[in-house]
């Protein structure tokens, strides 16, 4: 996909391309690339889940104190 120059989509694609180019230029094994991507996604999911849990706990406490 081609995005308008300097649009948010264009920047995201450029950052992703630069990261992938770095892995490929360094001849990193595909398995390492996949594991790194999965680690990043897992960390993001864990952080999101923790935020959700804190918010849910706060909401429960608010409803309990009504």
Beta strands, then each sheet from edge to edge (+ up, - down):
end
